[in-house]
């Protein structure tokens, strides 16, 4: 009897550990000292956004007469220091850029505790910056984890273009790549882009590397099929998950997609 019960106990312990450790697995935040000074060769403003129980740290890169704004939601690793390595690109295309760190990342305080909290923080950041561009196009851009947040935001606010780079269809699908028999209810951050994509009314551009082993290209194919607005898929030959931004075809594709 005890021998029979042992595998059940082990599976139960594994599921319990997975359930309660999801923040550490999904959001491996890298912090920065509170007195960290950002240094760039282009003009920028550091912005603090007060949210419930925390302060969000963001960077707003501004041009003298920008074509519009790119509202950038980054992936689950790194922080603003590592996600701002090619800000000169936005200067070349004459777009302002706003990017911020999630709770616990970089100089942002607090801890991520729920998916709703994440979406609420994204919306708070949007409300802080987007009203400054009443007459100019705004592009919502999300990469990897940020693509799930960007897709949800695009269903709730008015924008001109949605760009999803290396998106996953859902965190449930991602979890099942590793654990095929994982119950859906165990995933506390389902991030169901596949369930919100049909509600997006603005043109959408999916960008994915054909050598992405972390989030396979099939996720973008699936999401494009579910989209009801105008949707394009830009496949970057030879690109993986973490190096897609290094490819000229990626930058050229973004440039062509941006509203005038």
C-alpha positions in Angstrom: 0.0 0.0 0.0 2.8 2.4 1.0 4.7 1.5 -2.2 1.6 2.3 -4.3 1.0 5.6 -2.6 4.6 6.8 -3.0 4.3 7.8 -6.7 1.1 9.6 -6.0 2.8 11.6 -3.2 5.7 12.4 -5.4 3.5 13.7 -8.3 1.5 15.7 -5.8 4.6 17.2 -4.3 5.8 18.1 -7.8 2.6 19.7 -8.8 2.4 21.7 -5.5 6.0 23.0 -6.0 5.2 24.0 -9.6 2.0 25.7 -8.5 3.6 27.8 -5.7 6.9 28.6 -7.5 5.5 30.0 -10.8 6.6 33.5 -10.1 10.2 32.4 -9.9 9.9 30.3 -13.0 8.0 32.7 -15.2 9.4 36.0 -13.9 13.2 35.6 -13.1 13.5 39.3 -12.3 16.9 40.9 -12.5 17.1 44.0 -10.2 19.1 47.2 -10.4 20.3 49.4 -7.6 17.8 52.2 -6.8 20.5 54.7 -7.5 21.4 53.2 -10.9 22.0 55.9 -13.5 20.9 55.1 -17.1 23.2 56.5 -19.7 22.3 56.7 -23.4 23.4 58.7 -26.4 19.9 59.7 -27.2 17.5 62.0 -25.2 15.4 60.2 -22.6 13.4 60.8 -19.5 13.1 58.4 -16.5 9.6 58.0 -15.3 8.1 56.6 -12.1 4.6 55.3 -12.2 2.8 54.6 -8.9 0.7 51.5 -8.9 -1.0 49.6 -6.1 1.7 48.6 -3.7 4.7 49.4 -5.9 6.4 51.9 -8.2 7.1 51.1 -11.8 10.3 52.4 -13.4 10.2 53.4 -17.1 12.2 55.1 -19.7 10.8 57.5 -22.3 13.0 58.2 -25.3 11.8 61.3 -27.2 12.6 62.9 -30.6 12.1 66.6 -31.4 9.2 65.9 -33.8 8.4 62.1 -33.6 6.2 60.3 -36.1 4.5 58.5 -33.1 5.1 56.3 -30.1 6.2 52.7 -29.7 4.9 51.3 -26.4 7.3 48.4 -25.7 6.6 45.5 -23.4 9.7 43.4 -22.9 10.3 39.7 -22.2 10.5 37.8 -18.9 14.3 38.2 -18.5 16.7 41.1 -17.9 15.6 44.7 -17.2 15.8 48.1 -18.8 19.6 48.0 -19.0 19.5 44.9 -21.2 16.4 45.8 -23.2 17.7 49.2 -24.4 20.7 48.1 -26.4 19.4 49.4 -29.7 17.5 52.6 -28.9 19.3 54.3 -31.7 17.0 52.3 -34.1 14.0 54.2 -32.8 15.8 57.5 -33.3 16.6 56.5 -37.0 12.9 55.8 -37.7 11.9 58.9 -35.7 9.6 57.2 -33.2 9.5 57.9 -29.5 9.9 54.8 -27.3 8.5 54.0 -23.9 9.6 50.9 -22.1 9.2 49.9 -18.5 10.2 47.2 -16.0 7.6 45.0 -14.4 7.4 44.7 -10.6 10.6 43.4 -9.1 12.6 44.0 -12.3 15.3 46.7 -12.5 14.4 49.6 -10.3 10.7 48.8 -10.1 9.6 47.8 -6.6 7.2 45.2 -5.4 6.5 41.6 -6.5 4.4 40.1 -9.2 1.5 38.3 -7.5 -1.2 37.7 -10.2 -1.9 38.0 -13.9 -4.5 40.6 -13.2 -2.0 42.7 -11.4 0.4 42.5 -14.4 -2.3 43.7 -16.8 -3.3 46.5 -14.4 0.3 47.7 -14.2 0.6 47.7 -18.0 -2.6 49.7 -18.3 -1.3 52.2 -15.7 1.8 52.7 -17.7 -0.3 53.2 -20.8 -2.4 55.8 -19.2 0.7 57.7 -18.1 2.2 58.0 -21.5 -0.3 57.4 -24.3 -2.3 60.6 -23.7 0.8 62.6 -24.7 0.2 61.4 -28.3 -3.4 62.4 -29.1 -2.7 63.2 -32.8 0.0 60.6 -33.6 0.0 56.9 -34.2 0.8 54.6 -31.2 2.3 51.1 -31.8 1.9 48.5 -29.1 4.9 46.2 -29.2 5.3 43.1 -27.2 8.1 40.5 -27.2 7.9 37.0 -25.8 6.1 37.3 -22.4 5.4 41.0 -23.3 3.5 39.8 -26.4 0.9 38.3 -24.2 0.5 41.5 -22.3 0.5 43.6 -25.5 -2.3 41.5 -27.0 -4.5 41.9 -23.9 -3.8 45.7 -23.8 -4.7 46.0 -27.5 -8.2 44.7 -26.8 -8.7 47.4 -24.1 -7.2 50.6 -25.6 -7.1 52.4 -28.9 -3.9 52.0 -30.8 -2.8 52.0 -34.5 -0.7 48.8 -34.8 0.1 45.7 -32.7 3.5 44.0 -33.2 4.0 40.7 -31.5 7.5 39.4 -31.6 8.1 35.7 -30.7 4.7 35.3 -29.0 3.4 32.2 -27.4 -0.2 31.1 -27.9 -0.6 30.7 -24.1 1.4 29.9 -21.0 -0.7 26.7 -20.8 0.7 25.6 -24.1 4.2 26.6 -23.0 3.9 24.6 -19.8 2.6 21.5 -21.7 5.7 21.6 -23.9 7.6 20.6 -20.8 4.9 18.7 -18.9 2.4 17.2 -21.4 0.0 16.0 -18.7 -0.1 19.2 -16.7 -3.6 20.1 -15.7 -4.6 23.6 -17.0 -5.9 24.7 -13.6 -2.4 24.4 -12.2 -1.1 27.3 -14.4 -1.8 30.4 -12.4 -0.6 32.7 -15.2 -2.5 31.3 -18.2 -1.8 34.4 -20.4 -4.2 33.2 -23.1 -3.3 35.2 -26.1 -5.1 32.6 -28.2 -8.3 33.6 -26.5 -8.0 37.4 -26.9 -6.4 37.6 -30.4 -9.8 37.5 -32.2 -10.9 40.6 -30.2 -8.1 42.8 -31.6 -9.3 45.3 -34.1 -6.1 46.9 -35.2 -3.6 45.5 -37.8 -1.3 43.0 -36.3 2.2 42.0 -37.3 3.6 38.7 -36.0 7.4 38.4 -36.1 9.1 35.1 -35.3 12.5 33.4 -35.9 12.4 30.1 -37.7 15.1 28.8 -35.4 13.3 29.7 -32.2 13.6 26.6 -30.0 12.1 28.2 -26.9 8.8 29.4 -28.4 8.4 27.5 -31.7 7.2 29.3 -34.9 4.0 27.2 -34.7 2.7 29.6 -32.0 2.7 32.5 -34.4 1.1 30.4 -37.1 -1.7 29.5 -34.7 -2.3 33.0 -33.5 -2.3 34.4 -37.1 -5.0 31.9 -38.0 -7.1 33.0 -35.0 -6.7 36.8 -35.8 -9.7 38.5 -37.3 -8.1 41.8 -38.1 -5.5 42.3 -40.8 -2.6 40.1 -39.8 0.9 39.5 -41.3 3.6 37.0 -40.3 7.2 38.0 -40.8 9.5 35.0 -40.5 13.1 35.9 -39.7 15.4 33.2 -41.4 18.1 31.9 -39.0 16.9 33.8 -36.0 16.4 32.2 -32.6 14.5 33.4 -29.6 17.1 35.7 -28.0 18.9 37.1 -31.1 16.1 38.0 -33.4 16.7 41.7 -32.9 20.2 41.3 -34.4 18.9 40.4 -37.9 18.7 43.1 -40.5 15.5 41.5 -41.9 13.9 42.0 -38.5 14.7 45.7 -38.4 13.7 46.2 -42.0 10.4 44.5 -41.4 9.6 46.7 -38.4 10.5 49.8 -40.4 8.1 48.9 -43.2 5.3 48.0 -40.8 5.4 51.3 -38.8 2.6 53.8 -39.6 3.7 57.0 -41.3 
